[in-house]
C-alpha cells in the first residue's frame, strides 16, 4: 500500500472511547466534527498523510518519461496519469486537513523526515518498460489495498478512495497494456519487459508492508477500521491475481519457489528481502536522496507563490474588516 509502517496509537479505555468503538463496530462512518480518540486521529493523520505524500512523490519517476514516451498517444496518456496522481494527493491532503492538520504542516513533516512515503518510489525507472511495470504492478498493488479502504471508518478518507480507485484502475490497465505491447514486440522489447518485471516484483510485494508477525501496529488500526486487511492477506491476494497475468504475457515471475498450493487455494511464494525494505524506509534506497531533493526544491521554489497568496488573503480580510 502507500502507507507503510504506520504506527497506531494505543486505544483509549474511556466510556466515550467505548461508545466510539461501538459506532465503528456497527459500521457507522466517523465524520470530522464527531468525537474521536486522540489515538484514532493521530493514526489517521499518519496514514492519510503518508498516502498523500506517496501520490505526490509517485509523479517523479513517471514524469521523467513524459517527453520520452514512444508515441504522442503514449505521452498524452502518461501526462493524464501523472495529473491524476497530483489530484489524488490533493484529495488526500484535503481529507487530512479535516483532522486539524494543514497540508503545509504535512509537507514539512515529509521534508524533515517525520513522515515517509511508499518505499516503491525509491527505485529508479530505467526504461520505457518500467512505465508498464509501474502501472501494472505498483498501481495494481495500490488498488489491492485501496479498494477495501473505500469501506474505512473515516468518512472523508473513505469517500476520497472511491474516485481514487476508479482512476487507479485506469492506471493499472494502462501499465498492463504497455507490458502487453512490449511482450508481443521484438525479442529486445520482450527482454526489456521481463527485466522491468524482474526489478519491480519484490519492491511491489514490499508495498504491503512487513509480514504480519513484524507489523505490530496493525491490530489497533484494524479494530478502528482504519485498515481493513492485514499485510499478508493483501500480499497473497496480489500474488494470486498477478501471476496468471504474467503468464498470459509470456513473462516469468522472478521467483523460483513460486508454486500453486491447492490446500490454501493460492500460490506459495518467496518473501521479499526485508532487510532491503527497512534500509529503504530508513532513507538508504537507490533514489531516496533524489526524491527528497526534488520535493525540497519544489517547496523552496514555491515559497513566493505561498507568500503571495497569504499576503492577498490578509489584504482581503483587512478590507472586509474595514468595511464592517
Protein Blocks (a to p, Z undefined) as FASTA:
>chain_A
ZZehiacddddfbfklmmmmmmmmnopacdfklccdfklmmmmmmmmmmmmmmmmmmmmm
mmmmmmmpfbfklmmmmmmmmmmmmmmmmmmmmmmmmnopafklmmmmmmnopaccdfkl
mcccfbfklmmmmmmmmmmmmmmmmmmmmmpmblklmmmmmmmmmmmmmmmmmmmmmmmm
mmmmcfklmmmmmmmmmmmmmmmmmmnopafklmmklmmmmmnomafbdfklmmmmmmmm
mmmmmmmnopacdbfkbccdfknopacdddddfklmmmmmnopafklmmmmmmmmmmmmm
mmmmmmmmmmmmmmmmmmmmmmZZ
